[in-house]
């Protein structure tokens, strides 16, 4: 609210000037650009700080390339083995967590995260808030609370470490010297200064909780009642390896203990694994506490440009306010509709949305790119996949950058980096929650585009990101595409903007608070939205023509009969078993691979891009471009049928060239077959729509009690090999199907009754599948088993699985969903 008040005062000042000179109408127009700039500035300030290190259980940083970073570590120290195996820092897939993540979280304000650490018999809560004020993104604070779990030993001993690093080289933090040789009896204060953040300080409070004790002689040197601080100077390239640095320092302390007392007379582990108190000036600081049982303490970051320092009382107040505002806002935007209008689904929805938003990160560093111009990379020869593999072995890759990316991620433990085709799905719920934030993320992705129009499909920026990626997947290739799902978001933004635009009176002389509300300012101030579209449009156009240039499919060489000789497409980057660039990895494709094959899903994506570009070009007055895109879209709609429809199979299929050099359709019924429908290219009366809906609803093919299978049960490749996209249920594709069924159900046409039925049943099946698995395991999952509904593969997959909040918020048409639930219960 403080940010809003500041903006209101600023705008009022502008209006006073305008009235004072009798220039209200003219001044408003002149000052509109100033207003837009101020809203942009305050938007950036509001989003500067956050838990933007989602690969950590808790990690805070600003959206600044080299700056202050803070994080949390902890471990049970009851015995020596647990310290080695159960030291928590980075989110990991196999640490035996009973669930973790944000219960409530808003990117502009903060929220509450709970970590159910079964291995350490401890539940950790982090309550993080941002407190606006000043010129450097304001201040922030976090309350860390630990509560022993029911199965915890009676004397659970835990070490908790707050960790801070600073970049670039030369920026340091200094520790206020108000402790003694053994540590700090009260609060610990660190002070810093940088060009980006100005002056600031961090206070780690004494907090609450009991401390373990020991009769060992070392107690005179290692006082467990005190907080210890160890400060280091570490080369900048190693700063991200915080856990390794800590273990090295702990080992030094262990060696000193053994040398002094011998291995037979060692102190208990909670004393052995206490750092020596060495506070000083440095770029790495470990602030360590030892507790027995439950505990609580605060970390208070105060910007020097703020009016006053943050206190624990401020934190308490802001936590309550943040929780209340989140719950109210969720109810107004994503309230689950029948048959999901019950408290358990609201709590579930809170978690899904919060973990999606809490998975937004800021990444900075080089990426590894191979821009080799080897002829093999054209992929135009038969056997091209072998030539491509040979070319890769030459290691022509080079680092490029550094780049920065503001992005939500698929999974904190397994995929803590940006994925291009995932991002469009991630932003579907975020766009309803905070459009200004959404467009910041879209802009960040398009800032990565090269001069040709290419954006790398995986953004693995810097050594910390690469540490989570096998070496064979680290290199990006500038002729590899990925589904352009960000176009879905831009089109959604345009539709929202057009709906609000009519309510904005041209030249109006006053602004409401809603006009200035951060999160929706780009919608309630149409000039900002129009400027955004005009600036983004050339990049969208460039990307579209990059697709046309690099992913073209060959029609002419094989005398294919088609309406257009230009509109056909083929994913590059194909191997025998995979088309990773399509996003559908191991989904069956024509065998063997052939340079003449055509992919129906890519042609569908190109149709979706064309429709979006038509809408944007019309909105900004690019009439000639509109005519050009309409011709392309018309050709694509015809070629979908001419090149990909199989009357015999009753579905859309990929195409290839057979041994006689003739066109051949290869039909593996499943998600690929649905893409013309999923991307909205089939009109309500399209003659091919009926068979597509029949395929969706056929329980022997795709429809299951848990969602749509990725591949038909009748297909020879069903559930074979890796079985990644060969049977499992994926939420993103199911969402696309539900959305198109909903759109179809609201229009008059021959398939309306069938669409209502499929929409209602699929919506119920999918939501129940995700909810039940979350309730049982504490996690959202990457995919779901089509035979049991159980979540599988990657856990904490709160990327596109979070689309469930959108699905629950969709209406129950004609009460069909409620009736279906009743029918399921009876069965």
N, C-alpha and C positions, 0 to 999 in steps of 0.2 A: 504493500500500500504506500510505503514511503516513496518508491519510484514513481508511482502514479501521481502522488502529491507534487513531487518535483516537476513532473511534466506538465501538470495542470498550471502550476505557477508560471512556468516558462511561457506556455501558450497564452495565458492571461496577460503576461507582460507584452507579448507581441500585439495582442488585440487592443490593449490600452494605448500603445503607440499609434496603432492604426486609427482609433477613434480620436485621439488627440490631434491628429493631423487632418481629420475629416476624410480619410482615404480608406474606409473600411473595405469596400469592394476591391479596389486596386491593391491595397496592402495585403488583403487576405491571399490574393493570387500570388503576389510577390513573395510573401512570407511562407507560402506553402512548401517551397523547396527547403526553407530553413526548418520548418516543422518536420518535414520528412527526414531531414538529416538528424534532427534531435531525437526523433523516435528511433532511428537506426542506431544512434549512439547508445541510447538507454537500453535498447534491446540487447546490444552487445554486452553492456555492463551487467545486465540481469543474467546473462548466460555465461559470464566469464568463468566463474568458479563452479565446480561440481565434482562428484565422484567419477571423474572422467578417466579413471584407470580401471575399467570393469574387469580386467584380468585378475585383479586383486579382490580379496574379500572386502577390503575397504581401502580405497586409495583416492586421494583428492589432488587435483591440480587445476590450474587455469588453462584457458584456451590460448596459451602463449607457447611458442616453440621451445624455448629454453628458460625454465623458471623454477619456482619452488614446487616440490612434490612431497606429499605426506602420505603415510600409510600406517597400517596396523599389523602387528604380528602377535601370536600367542602360542603357548604350548603348555601341556600338563607336565609338571616336573616332579611327580611323585617317585619316579624311578628313571634310571639312565636311558633305558630303551625308548620310552615314550618321547623323550626330548628329540631323539634322532628321527623318529618316524612320524611324529604328530605335530611338527612345528608348522603352523598355518600362516600362509602369506598369499601365494597365488591360488586362485580357484583351480581345483583339480577334480578330474572325473572320478577318481577312485580313492577318495579319502574317507569314505564311510559316513558322509554327511546324511543326516536324516531330513534334509531339506534346508535351503537357505535362500535368502533374497529379500527384496523390498516388499513390505506389507502395504505401505503407502509411499508414493514418491511422485513429486512434481519437479520437473527440471528447473523451474525458476525459484522454487521455495525450499525444497528439501523433502525429507521423509524419514521413515522408520524401517530399518532392516533387521531381520532376525536370522541368526545363523545357528542351526541346531547341530552342534558339533558332537555327534555321538561318540566318536573316537576319544575325544578329550573329556567326555562326560560333562559338557558345559554348553549352555545356551548363551550366545553373545548377542547383544542388541546394540546397534549403532543408530543414534538419533541425530541426523544431520540437518542443519538449517543454514540458510543464507540470510544475511542481515544487510539490506541495502544501505548505502550512504557513502559519500566520498567519491573520489574520481577514479578508483582503481578496482572497480567491481565489488566494492563493499567488503564486508567481513563475513566470516562463517564460523560455525562451531559444531562440535560433535560430542555427544554424551555416550560413553562406552560403559555398558553394563554387562556383568557376567553373573549367571545364575546356575548353580550345579543342577544337573539333570537328576531325575528320580533314581537312576541307577548309579549315581556318583558315590565314590567312597566317602566316609564320614569326614575325612580330612583331605579334601581336594585342594591341591596346591597348583597354582597357575602363575606363569610369568606372562606379562603383557608388555609389549614394547611399542611405543609410538616412535615412528621413524620419519625423519625429514632430510631431504637433499635439496641442494640448490645448484642451478646452472645459470649462465655459462661460467666458465672458469674465471675465477676472481670474485664472483658473487658468493658471499659467505654468510653464515649465521653465527651469532655470538651468544654464549650462554651467560646470563646474569650470575655473577659469583656470590650467591647468597646461601650456599650450602657449606658443608665441611668436607673433610677428606673422604668420608664414608658415604656422602650423598646429601640429599635435600630432604629436610623434615617437612617442608610445606610445598608450595607451588614451585614449578620450574618455568623460567621465562627465557625464551629464545628471541633474539632481536635480529632483524635483517633489513637490507636495503637493496633495491635493484632499480634499473632504469624503467622496467615495465611495471613494477608494483609499488615503487616509491618505498617509504619506510613502513615497516610492519613489525608486529611481534606475535609470538605464539606462547600462550600460557597453558601448561599442562597442570591441572589442579591436583592437589593432594588426594582428593576424593575420599571415598568411604570404603571400608573393608578391613578385615583382620589380616595379619601378616604371619607367615610361618616363623618358627623359631628353631634354634639349635644350640646345643651345649658345646659345640665344637669350638676349639680355640680361634678358628678363623673368624668367629663372630665379631671379634674386636676390629676386624678389617672390613667385613662385609655385613653391614647392618641391614637386615631384611625389612625393618620398619621404614626405611628411607627409599626414596626414588634416586636411582643412579643415572648419570648421563655420561655417555662416552662420545667424544667428538673426534672426527677423523678428517683428513684431507685425502681424497681419492681421485685418481685421474677420471676425467669426465666420461670416458667411454665405458667405465665400469660401474657407473652410478646405478644403473638399472638392476645390477646383480646384488640387490640388497641382502637377500637371504644368505648368499655365499659370503658376503662381507661380514655379516653378523656371525656366521658359524666360524669364520677365521678368528674373529675376536674372542668368541667363546672358547675356542680351542686354546688360544694363548693363555686365557685365564685358567683353564683346566691344567695345562702344562705347569703353570706356576704353582698351583695347588699340589699337584703330585710331587713336584720338586721339593716343596716346603714340608709336606706332611707324609709323603709316601702313599702308594696305592692302597695299603692296608688301613691307613688312618684318614681316608678321604672324608670330607664332610658329606652330608646328605645332598642329593642332586639339586634340590632347590637353592642350595648355597653355592654348589660348584658352578651352576649355570647362571650365576649373577655376574654381570659385567663389572669390571673395575670402574670406579667413578673417576672419569677423566674429562670434565667439562672444559671446553676450550672453543676457540674460533675454528670453524671448519665448514666443509660443504656436505658432510654427513654427520647426523646426530641420532643416536639411539637413546631414548628415554625409557628406562626399564622399571617396572614395578613387580613386586612379588605379593601374591595374595593367597590366603587360605579361606576357601569358601567363596561366597558371593562378593562382588565388588562393584564400584562405580567411580568414574572420574570423567572430567571434561577436558576437551582440547579447544581452546578459544583463540581464533585467529582474528586480530584486529588490524585493519588497514590504518596506516598513519593519516590518511586523508579523511577518515571518518570523524564525526563530531566527538565520539567518545569510544572508549574501549568496550568490547563485549564482555559481559559478565555471565555467570552461571544463572542468575535470575533472568537475564535476557533469553538465554537458551531455553529455560523451562517454559517461559511464556511463548516463545516462537514455536516450540515443539507442539504445544497444544493448539495454537492457531493454525499451524500447517496441517495437522491431522484433521481438524474440523473443516477447513476449507477444501481439502482433498475429497473428503467424504461427500460434502455438499455438491462439489463440482462433478464428481463421478456420477452422482444420482441425476444430475441435469443433462449429462451427455451420453452416458453409457448404461443407464438403468436397464437391467435385464428385463426383457419382455416375456410374457407367457410362452411356454410353460416354465420359464426360468426365473420368475419373479418371486424368489425366495431368498432369505438371508444368506444361505450357504453359497448361492451363486454370486451374490454381491461381493462376498468376501473373496471368492475365487476370482472374480473380475478385477477387484482391487489389486490382487497379487499379479495377475497377468499383465495389466497395464503398467503397474509400477515397475515390474522387472524389465519390461520392454524399454521404458523411459530410463530406468536405472542402468540399463546396458549401453547407454550412449557414452561414447568415449572420444577423447581427443588424441590423435596419433600424429607423430612427427618423425621424419627420417627419410632415408634413401629407400627406393625400391630397386629391384634387380630386373633389368629388361634386356632381352636379346633382340636387337634391331638388325640382325643379320639379313642381308639381301640375297642369300643363297637361293638359287632357282627352285630348290626343293620345297621351299616354304610357300611357293605358289600352290602347291598341292594339286597340280593339274595332271600329273602322270599316274598311270595305274601303278599300284604299290606305293603310293605317295607316303603312307604312314610309316613305312620302313625307311624311306629317305629322310623323312622328318626326324625320326629317332636318331638316325646317323648324324644329321646336322646338329642335333642338340648335343651330341657327345663332343662337339668341337669347343664347347664352352665359350661362346661368343658373347655371353652376357656381361653387362656392365652396370654399375650402380648409377642411378639417375636421381636427381633431387638436390637437396631434401624437399619433400612435400609435406603438407599438413592436411589432415582429414578430420572432420567432425562427423561422426557416424554412429548409428546404433549397430549392435553386433548380434549375430545369431545365438551364441552360447558363450557365457563367461569362462567356463573351464576348457572348452575345446576349440572354439572359433572366436577368439578375442581380437578380431580385426574386421575391416570393412569388406563386405561382399556386395558387388554391384547389383546382382539380380535379387538378392535378399532385401536390399534396402528399400526398394519400391514397396514391398509388402510390409516391412516394418513401419513405414510412414503412413500407411492407411489409417490405423487408429490414432497415431500421433497427430495427423492432420486435423482430425476432429477435436483433439484436445488443445493443440497449440499450433496454429498455422504459421505463425512467425518463426517458431523453432523449426518446423518442417522445412520451410524455405531456406533457412540457414544451412540445413543439412544438404538439401538439393544443391544449393550454390557451392558448398564445399566440394561435392563430387564433381561438379562441372568445372571447377577451378583446376582439376587434375587433367583435363582434356588436353591432348597434344594438338599440334597444328593441323593434323590430318582429320581429327575427330574421334580419336581412340581414347577410351578410358580403360585401364587395366581392370580385369574382372575381380581380382583379389588385390586388396591394398595391404601389402605386408611391409609396413614402413618402419625401418630401423631394426637393430639387432634384437631388441626385446620381443618384437612381434615375430621375427624370424625364428626365435627360439622355440616357438610353438608349432612350426611348420616343417614337415619333412623336406629335405633338400630338393627332391625331385619336383616339388610343387611351388618352389619359391620364385622361379623365373617367370616373368610375364612376357607375352609375345604380342606385338602390335598389330597382328592380323587375326587375333583371337577376339571374338565377340562374347557377349553375354546377353540374355534377355533384357530389353530396355524398359524395365518396370518403372523407372523414374518418370516415364511419360504418363503412366497412370496417375501419378501424384500431381503432375503439372496440369493434366486435364481436370482432375478433381478440384484443384485450386481455381482454375478458370471458371468452372461451373459455380463454385461458391462465390467467387468475386462477382459474377454476373447477377447472381441472386441478390447480393447486397447493394450492388451498384445503383439500382433503381431507387433505393431508399435514401441515397445520399444526394441531397439537394445541391445542385450546382451553385457555387458561389455563396453558400450559406455562411452566416456571420458568426455562429457560435459552435463550439465543439462540446459534445457530451463526454462524460467519463468513459462511456463505452467506446467512443471514437478513439480514445487514447489508450485503451487497455492493452498492455503488452500481452502478446499471444494472439490477438486478433486485429492488431493495428493495420496490418496489410490488407485486411478485408474491409474494415470500417473506414478506411481512408483510400478510396479507389485509385487516387493518383499514385500512391505507393505501389499498389498492385499492378497498375499499368506499366509503371517504370520497371518493375521486376520482370514482367513478361517481355518487354522490349529488349531488356539487357540479356535475358536468357535465350530468347528466340534464335539469334544467330548460332548459338552453341547447339541447340536442339537440331537446327537445320544441318549444321556441319556433321553432327553425329549420324543423322539419318542418311546423308549422302556417303558417309564413311561406310555404313552398312551396305549400301547399294554397290559401292566400289569393291569392297573386300569380301563380301559374303554372297556375291552373285551366283546364280545357278545357270548351268549351260542348257539352253533350249535348242539353239540353232544347230549345233554340231550333230544332234541326234534326230533331227526332223520331227521333233515333238509337235503335236497338234495342239495349239493353245491360242487363246484370244490375243495374248500379247507375247512377243518374243523377248521381252525384257524382264518381266516380273516373275522370277523364280529365284530361290535362294538355297544356299547350302552352308551349314556350319563348318568353319575351318577348325582344325585341331582334332580331327577324328582319329581314333585308333580302332583296332578290330573290335574291342569290347566296350569302348567308351566314346561318348561325345560330351566331354566335360563342359564344353563351352555352351551347350544347350541348357545346362542346369539340371538335366535329367540323366546325367552320368551314364549308367549302364543300361538304360532303357533299350530294348532291342531295336536295331536299325538294320537296313539291308546288308546282306553278307554275300561276298566280301565287300569291303568299302570300295567305292568307285568315284572318280572325279565327276561323273555325270549324275550322281544321285541328287535328289531334291528333298528338302525337309519341310513338311507341312507346318510344323510349329513355327519355324522361322518366317515363312511366308505370312503366317497369321500375325506374328509380332510386327512385321513390316506394315501390315494393314492397320493395326492398332496405332502405330506411329503416324501413319498418314492421316488417320482421322483426327488425332490430337493436333497435328500441325495445321490441318484445315481450320480447326476451331481457334487456334491461337492466331494464325495469320488473319482470319476474319476479324478477330477482336482488336488487332493492332493496325488494321487497314492495309495489309499486304495482299492486294487483290490478285495480282499476277501470280503470286505464289499459291494462292488458294486454287486457282484454275489448274495449276501444275499438279498439286497434290491430289485434286479430285480425279484427274486423269489416271494418276498412279493407283489410287484406291479402286477405281473402276476396273482397271486391269487386274489388280490383285484379286478382287472379288470374283471375276470371271475365271482367272487361272486357278483359284482354289478348286474349282469344279473340274476344269479341263485337265489339270495336271495331277490332282490328288484324290478325286472322288472315285470310289469303287462301287459301282452299282451292285456288283456281285456280293461284296461283303457288307454293303450298306453303311459305309463309314469313310472318313478321310484317311489317307495313307501316305507314307513316304513313297518316293519313286526312285528307281535306279535304272541301270542299263544292263540287259541280260547278255548272255554269251553270244547272241546274234546281233549285238549292237542296237537293240530295240528297247523302247521304253517299257518298263515293267513296274507295276505297283506292288509294294511289299507291305502287307497289312498286319500289324500287331495291335490289336484293339486295346485301347487304354487311354491314358492321358493325352498321348499324341493325337489320337483320333478326335478329341474334343476341342482342340485348340481354335478352330474357326468359331466355335460357339463360345468358348471361354473368353476370347478377345472381343466379343460383341460384333462379329462380322456376319452373323446369320440373322436376317430380319424375321419378324414374328410369323410371316407367312412363307418363309423359305421352304421349298419342297424337300430339302435335305434335313430340315430341323427335326421332323418326326422320328426318323431313324436314329438320329443322334440322341434324342431323348429316350428312345427305346433302349439304346445301349447303356445310357446312364442308369436306367431303372432296372436293368436285367440282373437279377441276383446270381445268375450263372456266369455273368461276365464281370461287371464292375461294382454293382450295388452290394453293400454288406451292412450288417447291423451296426457297424462302427464308422462307416464313411465309404467313400469311393476308393476302390483298389486302384493302384497305379497301372496294373496290367490285368487283362482278362484272365479269369481262372481257366479258360479254355485254351489259352496260348501255350505253345510248347515250351516257352521260356519262363512260364510262371514259377516264381519262387526258386529260380535256379541261380547258379554261380554266386556272385556277391549278394544278390537279392536286395539291392539297394532301392532301385525304382522298378522292380519286377514283381511287386505284389503289395508292398506296404502302403499304408494310408498316409498321405501328406496333406497338411492343413492348408498350405497356400493354394494348391490346386482345388481342393474341396471348397475353399472360400470363393474362388473365382466361379466355380460351378453354382454355388448357392446364390451368389450375387446375380448371375445371369438368369437363373431360374426365377429369382425374385423380380427382376426387371420384366421378364416374359410374362410372369403371372399378373402383372399390373396392366398389361396391354390386351386389347381385344384381338383375338385371333384363334385359329383352330386348335392351338396347343395350350391354351390358357388353363383348362382344367388339369391337364397332365403336369404342367409346370407347377401349379399350386400343390399338387400331391407330392411331387418329387422334392420341391423346396421344403415342405413341412417335415417330411420324413428324414431327409438328409440333414437338415438343420438339427433336429433332435438327436439323431444318431451321433453326429460329430461332436456336439457339445457334451453329451453324456460320456463319450469315450475319453475326451481330454480331461473332463472334470473327475471322473472316477479314478483315472490313473494318477492325477495330481493329488487326490485325497489319499490314495494308498501309499504313494511313494514320496510325496512332498515336492515333486518336480513336474514341469512340463517337459515333453520329449520331442526329439527330432521327427520321429515317425511313429506310427501305431500299427500293431500287428493286425492283419485283416481277418485272422481266424479267432483271435482272443480279445482284441482291443487293447492289449497291454502296450504301454509306452516302451520304446526300444531305441537302440543306438545311443545318440548323444543325450545326456541328461542336462537339465537346466537350459533347455532350448527355448528360451523365451523371446526368440526373434519372431518369425512369422507364425509360430504356434499361438502367439498372443492375439492373432486375428480373431480368436474365439470371443473376445470382448465385443467386437463388431457384430459377430453372428448372434450372440445372445441379445444384443440391443435391437436386432431386426424384428419386425412385427410378426405375430402369429396370424397368418392370413386365414380369415373365415373360421378361426378356432381350430384349424386342421391339426396344428401341432399339439394342442391339448388333447384332442381326440386320439391322436396317434400314441401319445404317452399312456393314455388310459388303456388303449389296446395292447401296448407292449407290456404293461403291468399285469394285465389279465393273462397274457401268454406266459 
